[in-house]
Amino acid sequence: MVNNPVIYCIPGLGLDHRVFGKLKIQNAQLKFLDFIDPLENEKISDYAKRISDAIKEDNFCLLGMSLGGILSVEISRIRKVDHLFLISTIKNKSEMPTIMKFIDKLPTKSKTASKLAVEASVAFKPYYDKSDAAGNELFDKMIHAASVDFLAWGIKEIANWEFDEELNCPFYHLQGTTDLIFPIKNIDRAETVKGAAHYMIYNNDVDLSKRIEARIKILASK
């Protein structure tokens, strides 16, 4: 991988590019892919193709958080990706916690159910994923700005993700030891971030930035 690579960042469900605002990766060009509206009954693999159309470079990396990590894996199946940086996410269905499979049984087509999920996420976040006041405020703004229909679609597609193969490109997976969404006990071949939770892209920005910078330097030297 070359020095100063282009890295496209894809956020988690209900979030947007603002979640990456504190990352300071000196030896890379960070660009951002915000979510687009899914088509009716669109599968995540087809959605990944459409969202990746915004990437015009031939040589690029992807940095995906949570749902963004899943989409990064899907994009790497259809386009050549120099390197994947996976944050607070999973690489295949084998790493999916069992509870996720039951989420799909909820009436996610109902806007009421999705709105309830949004309100619960905001209410409980300070307890399960501790941030400072600014971090909690940002989370509140992002998730309330998200489309309820997109949230319903995303929940369903995460629960039904069927990919269970080896990745076809190099990857660097960082996972917090207190992540309650995708618990570390289910994750294979990841570098752990002690005490970090699912929102560590914001809460642990300095640590993650340094780790990613170090990884890029190693790759560039090969």
ChimeraX commands (.cxc) that place a marker at each C-alpha (Angstrom):
marker #1 position 0.00,0.00,0.00 radius 0.5
marker #1 position 1.28,3.48,-0.88 radius 0.5
marker #1 position 1.96,6.32,1.54 radius 0.5
marker #1 position -0.95,8.73,2.14 radius 0.5
marker #1 position -3.67,6.31,0.96 radius 0.5
marker #1 position -7.25,7.38,0.30 radius 0.5
marker #1 position -9.51,5.88,2.97 radius 0.5
marker #1 position -13.28,5.99,2.56 radius 0.5
marker #1 position -15.06,5.90,5.92 radius 0.5
marker #1 position -18.53,4.34,6.27 radius 0.5
marker #1 position -20.48,4.94,9.53 radius 0.5
marker #1 position -22.69,2.69,11.61 radius 0.5
marker #1 position -26.46,2.33,11.41 radius 0.5
marker #1 position -28.23,5.61,12.11 radius 0.5
marker #1 position -24.96,7.57,12.09 radius 0.5
marker #1 position -23.20,9.70,9.48 radius 0.5
marker #1 position -19.78,11.13,8.62 radius 0.5
marker #1 position -19.76,13.22,11.82 radius 0.5
marker #1 position -18.93,10.13,13.85 radius 0.5
marker #1 position -15.44,10.20,12.28 radius 0.5
marker #1 position -14.88,13.87,13.09 radius 0.5
marker #1 position -12.31,13.31,15.83 radius 0.5
marker #1 position -10.08,10.92,13.86 radius 0.5
marker #1 position -6.68,12.45,13.06 radius 0.5
marker #1 position -4.77,10.10,10.78 radius 0.5
marker #1 position -1.77,12.06,9.55 radius 0.5
marker #1 position -0.61,9.73,6.79 radius 0.5
marker #1 position -3.94,9.24,4.99 radius 0.5
marker #1 position -6.63,11.12,3.06 radius 0.5
marker #1 position -9.97,10.51,4.75 radius 0.5
marker #1 position -13.11,10.69,2.63 radius 0.5
marker #1 position -16.65,9.83,3.70 radius 0.5
marker #1 position -19.54,7.76,2.38 radius 0.5
marker #1 position -22.84,8.67,3.97 radius 0.5
marker #1 position -25.80,6.35,3.52 radius 0.5
marker #1 position -28.21,6.58,0.60 radius 0.5
marker #1 position -31.83,5.47,0.63 radius 0.5
marker #1 position -32.23,1.72,-0.02 radius 0.5
marker #1 position -34.48,0.53,-2.81 radius 0.5
marker #1 position -37.53,-1.55,-1.99 radius 0.5
marker #1 position -36.50,-5.08,-0.90 radius 0.5
marker #1 position -32.85,-4.27,-1.74 radius 0.5
marker #1 position -30.27,-6.75,-0.43 radius 0.5
marker #1 position -27.17,-5.45,1.32 radius 0.5
marker #1 position -24.91,-6.76,-1.46 radius 0.5
marker #1 position -26.81,-4.70,-4.05 radius 0.5
marker #1 position -26.83,-1.69,-1.75 radius 0.5
marker #1 position -23.05,-1.98,-1.35 radius 0.5
marker #1 position -22.67,-1.83,-5.13 radius 0.5
marker #1 position -24.72,1.34,-5.37 radius 0.5
marker #1 position -23.02,3.16,-2.47 radius 0.5
marker #1 position -19.58,2.23,-3.84 radius 0.5
marker #1 position -20.37,3.98,-7.11 radius 0.5
marker #1 position -19.36,7.20,-5.34 radius 0.5
marker #1 position -15.77,5.91,-5.09 radius 0.5
marker #1 position -13.95,7.11,-8.21 radius 0.5
marker #1 position -10.38,6.09,-7.31 radius 0.5
marker #1 position -8.85,2.85,-8.55 radius 0.5
marker #1 position -6.71,2.54,-5.43 radius 0.5
marker #1 position -8.43,3.05,-2.10 radius 0.5
marker #1 position -8.99,1.64,1.38 radius 0.5
marker #1 position -12.18,1.37,3.41 radius 0.5
marker #1 position -12.73,2.11,7.08 radius 0.5
marker #1 position -16.07,0.80,8.28 radius 0.5
marker #1 position -17.71,1.05,11.69 radius 0.5
marker #1 position -20.48,-1.40,12.68 radius 0.5
marker #1 position -22.89,-1.58,9.68 radius 0.5
marker #1 position -20.21,0.35,7.78 radius 0.5
marker #1 position -17.83,-2.54,8.41 radius 0.5
marker #1 position -20.31,-5.03,6.98 radius 0.5
marker #1 position -20.76,-2.80,3.92 radius 0.5
marker #1 position -16.97,-2.51,3.58 radius 0.5
marker #1 position -16.72,-6.30,3.45 radius 0.5
marker #1 position -19.47,-6.41,0.81 radius 0.5
marker #1 position -17.75,-3.73,-1.28 radius 0.5
marker #1 position -14.49,-5.67,-1.12 radius 0.5
marker #1 position -16.28,-8.60,-2.79 radius 0.5
marker #1 position -17.06,-6.56,-5.91 radius 0.5
marker #1 position -14.21,-4.04,-6.08 radius 0.5
marker #1 position -10.48,-4.20,-5.46 radius 0.5
marker #1 position -9.82,-2.71,-2.03 radius 0.5
marker #1 position -6.22,-2.15,-0.96 radius 0.5
marker #1 position -6.98,-2.59,2.74 radius 0.5
marker #1 position -9.95,-2.85,5.10 radius 0.5
marker #1 position -9.95,-1.09,8.47 radius 0.5
marker #1 position -12.79,-2.66,10.47 radius 0.5
marker #1 position -13.99,-0.93,13.66 radius 0.5
marker #1 position -16.60,-2.23,16.14 radius 0.5
marker #1 position -18.01,-4.65,13.60 radius 0.5
marker #1 position -18.00,-8.22,12.30 radius 0.5
marker #1 position -16.34,-9.86,9.30 radius 0.5
marker #1 position -18.87,-12.66,8.64 radius 0.5
marker #1 position -22.07,-14.20,9.98 radius 0.5
marker #1 position -20.12,-16.51,12.28 radius 0.5
marker #1 position -19.17,-13.46,14.37 radius 0.5
marker #1 position -22.79,-12.32,14.64 radius 0.5
marker #1 position -24.18,-12.55,18.20 radius 0.5
marker #1 position -27.16,-14.90,18.47 radius 0.5
marker #1 position -29.47,-12.15,19.68 radius 0.5
marker #1 position -29.10,-10.36,16.33 radius 0.5
marker #1 position -30.89,-13.21,14.60 radius 0.5
marker #1 position -33.98,-12.53,16.72 radius 0.5
marker #1 position -33.99,-8.80,15.97 radius 0.5
marker #1 position -35.28,-9.64,12.52 radius 0.5
marker #1 position -38.39,-11.09,14.15 radius 0.5
marker #1 position -39.40,-7.64,15.37 radius 0.5
marker #1 position -41.90,-5.68,13.26 radius 0.5
marker #1 position -39.15,-3.57,11.69 radius 0.5
marker #1 position -41.42,-2.49,8.84 radius 0.5
marker #1 position -43.33,-0.49,11.40 radius 0.5
marker #1 position -42.13,3.07,11.81 radius 0.5
marker #1 position -43.35,2.91,15.39 radius 0.5
marker #1 position -41.00,0.02,16.15 radius 0.5
marker #1 position -38.08,1.80,14.53 radius 0.5
marker #1 position -38.81,5.03,16.39 radius 0.5
marker #1 position -38.94,3.07,19.62 radius 0.5
marker #1 position -35.50,1.63,18.82 radius 0.5
marker #1 position -34.15,5.15,18.22 radius 0.5
marker #1 position -35.52,6.47,21.51 radius 0.5
marker #1 position -34.16,3.46,23.42 radius 0.5
marker #1 position -30.73,3.87,21.83 radius 0.5
marker #1 position -30.54,7.51,22.87 radius 0.5
marker #1 position -31.89,6.87,26.38 radius 0.5
marker #1 position -29.57,3.99,27.24 radius 0.5
marker #1 position -26.40,5.01,25.41 radius 0.5
marker #1 position -24.90,6.89,28.38 radius 0.5
marker #1 position -25.08,3.66,30.39 radius 0.5
marker #1 position -23.85,1.06,27.89 radius 0.5
marker #1 position -21.45,3.14,25.79 radius 0.5
marker #1 position -20.13,5.97,27.93 radius 0.5
marker #1 position -19.23,9.19,26.10 radius 0.5
marker #1 position -18.74,12.76,27.22 radius 0.5
marker #1 position -21.68,15.17,26.95 radius 0.5
marker #1 position -20.62,16.26,23.46 radius 0.5
marker #1 position -20.47,12.64,22.28 radius 0.5
marker #1 position -23.94,11.85,23.59 radius 0.5
marker #1 position -25.31,15.02,22.00 radius 0.5
marker #1 position -23.73,14.15,18.65 radius 0.5
marker #1 position -25.15,10.63,18.79 radius 0.5
marker #1 position -28.61,12.04,19.54 radius 0.5
marker #1 position -28.41,14.44,16.58 radius 0.5
marker #1 position -27.19,11.80,14.13 radius 0.5
marker #1 position -29.68,9.09,14.99 radius 0.5
marker #1 position -32.64,11.48,14.99 radius 0.5
marker #1 position -31.53,12.78,11.59 radius 0.5
marker #1 position -31.52,9.25,10.16 radius 0.5
marker #1 position -34.38,7.91,8.06 radius 0.5
marker #1 position -36.66,5.62,10.05 radius 0.5
marker #1 position -37.15,3.52,6.92 radius 0.5
marker #1 position -33.37,3.18,6.54 radius 0.5
marker #1 position -33.03,2.09,10.17 radius 0.5
marker #1 position -35.68,-0.60,9.64 radius 0.5
marker #1 position -33.93,-1.77,6.47 radius 0.5
marker #1 position -30.51,-1.81,8.16 radius 0.5
marker #1 position -31.69,-3.83,11.15 radius 0.5
marker #1 position -33.20,-6.43,8.83 radius 0.5
marker #1 position -30.12,-6.66,6.60 radius 0.5
marker #1 position -27.70,-6.99,9.51 radius 0.5
marker #1 position -29.81,-9.79,11.01 radius 0.5
marker #1 position -29.95,-11.62,7.68 radius 0.5
marker #1 position -26.34,-11.13,6.55 radius 0.5
marker #1 position -25.19,-14.47,5.13 radius 0.5
marker #1 position -21.55,-13.84,4.23 radius 0.5
marker #1 position -19.37,-16.56,5.73 radius 0.5
marker #1 position -16.21,-16.69,3.64 radius 0.5
marker #1 position -12.62,-15.55,4.00 radius 0.5
marker #1 position -12.00,-11.92,3.10 radius 0.5
marker #1 position -10.22,-11.50,-0.23 radius 0.5
marker #1 position -8.15,-8.48,0.82 radius 0.5
marker #1 position -5.92,-7.51,3.78 radius 0.5
marker #1 position -7.72,-6.23,6.87 radius 0.5
marker #1 position -7.06,-4.70,10.27 radius 0.5
marker #1 position -9.88,-5.29,12.77 radius 0.5
marker #1 position -10.12,-3.25,15.99 radius 0.5
marker #1 position -12.71,-4.29,18.56 radius 0.5
marker #1 position -13.47,-2.94,22.04 radius 0.5
marker #1 position -13.46,-5.39,24.93 radius 0.5
marker #1 position -16.74,-3.98,26.29 radius 0.5
marker #1 position -18.63,-3.76,22.99 radius 0.5
marker #1 position -22.18,-4.95,23.76 radius 0.5
marker #1 position -23.44,-4.83,20.17 radius 0.5
marker #1 position -20.78,-7.15,18.73 radius 0.5
marker #1 position -19.13,-8.82,21.77 radius 0.5
marker #1 position -15.41,-9.54,21.52 radius 0.5
marker #1 position -15.98,-13.19,22.48 radius 0.5
marker #1 position -17.46,-13.79,19.02 radius 0.5
marker #1 position -14.72,-11.98,17.08 radius 0.5
marker #1 position -11.77,-13.73,15.45 radius 0.5
marker #1 position -8.46,-12.13,14.43 radius 0.5
marker #1 position -9.05,-8.69,15.90 radius 0.5
marker #1 position -6.80,-6.39,17.89 radius 0.5
marker #1 position -8.54,-5.52,21.14 radius 0.5
marker #1 position -8.99,-2.05,22.61 radius 0.5
marker #1 position -9.21,-2.55,26.36 radius 0.5
marker #1 position -12.28,-1.06,28.02 radius 0.5
marker #1 position -13.60,0.38,24.76 radius 0.5
marker #1 position -17.27,0.09,23.77 radius 0.5
marker #1 position -19.16,0.16,20.47 radius 0.5
marker #1 position -18.83,3.95,20.03 radius 0.5
marker #1 position -15.03,3.85,20.38 radius 0.5
marker #1 position -14.55,5.55,16.99 radius 0.5
marker #1 position -15.53,8.69,18.94 radius 0.5
marker #1 position -14.61,7.82,22.54 radius 0.5
marker #1 position -11.16,6.37,21.78 radius 0.5
marker #1 position -10.27,8.53,18.78 radius 0.5
marker #1 position -6.66,9.26,19.79 radius 0.5
marker #1 position -5.83,5.59,20.43 radius 0.5
marker #1 position -7.52,4.42,17.22 radius 0.5
marker #1 position -5.90,7.16,15.13 radius 0.5
marker #1 position -2.44,6.15,16.37 radius 0.5
marker #1 position -3.08,2.45,15.75 radius 0.5
marker #1 position -4.31,3.07,12.21 radius 0.5
marker #1 position -1.38,5.39,11.48 radius 0.5
marker #1 position 1.05,2.72,12.68 radius 0.5
marker #1 position -0.67,0.10,10.52 radius 0.5
marker #1 position -0.40,2.31,7.43 radius 0.5
marker #1 position 3.31,2.86,8.06 radius 0.5
marker #1 position 3.90,-0.89,8.31 radius 0.5
marker #1 position 1.97,-1.55,5.10 radius 0.5
marker #1 position 3.74,1.26,3.23 radius 0.5
marker #1 position 7.14,-0.14,4.19 radius 0.5
marker #1 position 6.44,-3.54,2.63 radius 0.5
marker link #1:1,2 radius 0.2
marker link #1:2,3 radius 0.2
marker link #1:3,4 radius 0.2
marker link #1:4,5 radius 0.2
marker link #1:5,6 radius 0.2
marker link #1:6,7 radius 0.2
marker link #1:7,8 radius 0.2
marker link #1:8,9 radius 0.2
marker link #1:9,10 radius 0.2
marker link #1:10,11 radius 0.2
marker link #1:11,12 radius 0.2
marker link #1:12,13 radius 0.2
marker link #1:13,14 radius 0.2
marker link #1:14,15 radius 0.2
marker link #1:15,16 radius 0.2
marker link #1:16,17 radius 0.2
marker link #1:17,18 radius 0.2
marker link #1:18,19 radius 0.2
marker link #1:19,20 radius 0.2
marker link #1:20,21 radius 0.2
marker link #1:21,22 radius 0.2
marker link #1:22,23 radius 0.2
marker link #1:23,24 radius 0.2
marker link #1:24,25 radius 0.2
marker link #1:25,26 radius 0.2
marker link #1:26,27 radius 0.2
marker link #1:27,28 radius 0.2
marker link #1:28,29 radius 0.2
marker link #1:29,30 radius 0.2
marker link #1:30,31 radius 0.2
marker link #1:31,32 radius 0.2
marker link #1:32,33 radius 0.2
marker link #1:33,34 radius 0.2
marker link #1:34,35 radius 0.2
marker link #1:35,36 radius 0.2
marker link #1:36,37 radius 0.2
marker link #1:37,38 radius 0.2
marker link #1:38,39 radius 0.2
marker link #1:39,40 radius 0.2
marker link #1:40,41 radius 0.2
marker link #1:41,42 radius 0.2
marker link #1:42,43 radius 0.2
marker link #1:43,44 radius 0.2
marker link #1:44,45 radius 0.2
marker link #1:45,46 radius 0.2
marker link #1:46,47 radius 0.2
marker link #1:47,48 radius 0.2
marker link #1:48,49 radius 0.2
marker link #1:49,50 radius 0.2
marker link #1:50,51 radius 0.2
marker link #1:51,52 radius 0.2
marker link #1:52,53 radius 0.2
marker link #1:53,54 radius 0.2
marker link #1:54,55 radius 0.2
marker link #1:55,56 radius 0.2
marker link #1:56,57 radius 0.2
marker link #1:57,58 radius 0.2
marker link #1:58,59 radius 0.2
marker link #1:59,60 radius 0.2
marker link #1:60,61 radius 0.2
marker link #1:61,62 radius 0.2
marker link #1:62,63 radius 0.2
marker link #1:63,64 radius 0.2
marker link #1:64,65 radius 0.2
marker link #1:65,66 radius 0.2
marker link #1:66,67 radius 0.2
marker link #1:67,68 radius 0.2
marker link #1:68,69 radius 0.2
marker link #1:69,70 radius 0.2
marker link #1:70,71 radius 0.2
marker link #1:71,72 radius 0.2
marker link #1:72,73 radius 0.2
marker link #1:73,74 radius 0.2
marker link #1:74,75 radius 0.2
marker link #1:75,76 radius 0.2
marker link #1:76,77 radius 0.2
marker link #1:77,78 radius 0.2
marker link #1:78,79 radius 0.2
marker link #1:79,80 radius 0.2
marker link #1:80,81 radius 0.2
marker link #1:81,82 radius 0.2
marker link #1:82,83 radius 0.2
marker link #1:83,84 radius 0.2
marker link #1:84,85 radius 0.2
marker link #1:85,86 radius 0.2
marker link #1:86,87 radius 0.2
marker link #1:87,88 radius 0.2
marker link #1:88,89 radius 0.2
marker link #1:89,90 radius 0.2
marker link #1:90,91 radius 0.2
marker link #1:91,92 radius 0.2
marker link #1:92,93 radius 0.2
marker link #1:93,94 radius 0.2
marker link #1:94,95 radius 0.2
marker link #1:95,96 radius 0.2
marker link #1:96,97 radius 0.2
marker link #1:97,98 radius 0.2
marker link #1:98,99 radius 0.2
marker link #1:99,100 radius 0.2
marker link #1:100,101 radius 0.2
marker link #1:101,102 radius 0.2
marker link #1:102,103 radius 0.2
marker link #1:103,104 radius 0.2
marker link #1:104,105 radius 0.2
marker link #1:105,106 radius 0.2
marker link #1:106,107 radius 0.2
marker link #1:107,108 radius 0.2
marker link #1:108,109 radius 0.2
marker link #1:109,110 radius 0.2
marker link #1:110,111 radius 0.2
marker link #1:111,112 radius 0.2
marker link #1:112,113 radius 0.2
marker link #1:113,114 radius 0.2
marker link #1:114,115 radius 0.2
marker link #1:115,116 radius 0.2
marker link #1:116,117 radius 0.2
marker link #1:117,118 radius 0.2
marker link #1:118,119 radius 0.2
marker link #1:119,120 radius 0.2
marker link #1:120,121 radius 0.2
marker link #1:121,122 radius 0.2
marker link #1:122,123 radius 0.2
marker link #1:123,124 radius 0.2
marker link #1:124,125 radius 0.2
marker link #1:125,126 radius 0.2
marker link #1:126,127 radius 0.2
marker link #1:127,128 radius 0.2
marker link #1:128,129 radius 0.2
marker link #1:129,130 radius 0.2
marker link #1:130,131 radius 0.2
marker link #1:131,132 radius 0.2
marker link #1:132,133 radius 0.2
marker link #1:133,134 radius 0.2
marker link #1:134,135 radius 0.2
marker link #1:135,136 radius 0.2
marker link #1:136,137 radius 0.2
marker link #1:137,138 radius 0.2
marker link #1:138,139 radius 0.2
marker link #1:139,140 radius 0.2
marker link #1:140,141 radius 0.2
marker link #1:141,142 radius 0.2
marker link #1:142,143 radius 0.2
marker link #1:143,144 radius 0.2
marker link #1:144,145 radius 0.2
marker link #1:145,146 radius 0.2
marker link #1:146,147 radius 0.2
marker link #1:147,148 radius 0.2
marker link #1:148,149 radius 0.2
marker link #1:149,150 radius 0.2
marker link #1:150,151 radius 0.2
marker link #1:151,152 radius 0.2
marker link #1:152,153 radius 0.2
marker link #1:153,154 radius 0.2
marker link #1:154,155 radius 0.2
marker link #1:155,156 radius 0.2
marker link #1:156,157 radius 0.2
marker link #1:157,158 radius 0.2
marker link #1:158,159 radius 0.2
marker link #1:159,160 radius 0.2
marker link #1:160,161 radius 0.2
marker link #1:161,162 radius 0.2
marker link #1:162,163 radius 0.2
marker link #1:163,164 radius 0.2
marker link #1:164,165 radius 0.2
marker link #1:165,166 radius 0.2
marker link #1:166,167 radius 0.2
marker link #1:167,168 radius 0.2
marker link #1:168,169 radius 0.2
marker link #1:169,170 radius 0.2
marker link #1:170,171 radius 0.2
marker link #1:171,172 radius 0.2
marker link #1:172,173 radius 0.2
marker link #1:173,174 radius 0.2
marker link #1:174,175 radius 0.2
marker link #1:175,176 radius 0.2
marker link #1:176,177 radius 0.2
marker link #1:177,178 radius 0.2
marker link #1:178,179 radius 0.2
marker link #1:179,180 radius 0.2
marker link #1:180,181 radius 0.2
marker link #1:181,182 radius 0.2
marker link #1:182,183 radius 0.2
marker link #1:183,184 radius 0.2
marker link #1:184,185 radius 0.2
marker link #1:185,186 radius 0.2
marker link #1:186,187 radius 0.2
marker link #1:187,188 radius 0.2
marker link #1:188,189 radius 0.2
marker link #1:189,190 radius 0.2
marker link #1:190,191 radius 0.2
marker link #1:191,192 radius 0.2
marker link #1:192,193 radius 0.2
marker link #1:193,194 radius 0.2
marker link #1:194,195 radius 0.2
marker link #1:195,196 radius 0.2
marker link #1:196,197 radius 0.2
marker link #1:197,198 radius 0.2
marker link #1:198,199 radius 0.2
marker link #1:199,200 radius 0.2
marker link #1:200,201 radius 0.2
marker link #1:201,202 radius 0.2
marker link #1:202,203 radius 0.2
marker link #1:203,204 radius 0.2
marker link #1:204,205 radius 0.2
marker link #1:205,206 radius 0.2
marker link #1:206,207 radius 0.2
marker link #1:207,208 radius 0.2
marker link #1:208,209 radius 0.2
marker link #1:209,210 radius 0.2
marker link #1:210,211 radius 0.2
marker link #1:211,212 radius 0.2
marker link #1:212,213 radius 0.2
marker link #1:213,214 radius 0.2
marker link #1:214,215 radius 0.2
marker link #1:215,216 radius 0.2
marker link #1:216,217 radius 0.2
marker link #1:217,218 radius 0.2
marker link #1:218,219 radius 0.2
marker link #1:219,220 radius 0.2
marker link #1:220,221 radius 0.2
marker link #1:221,222 radius 0.2
view
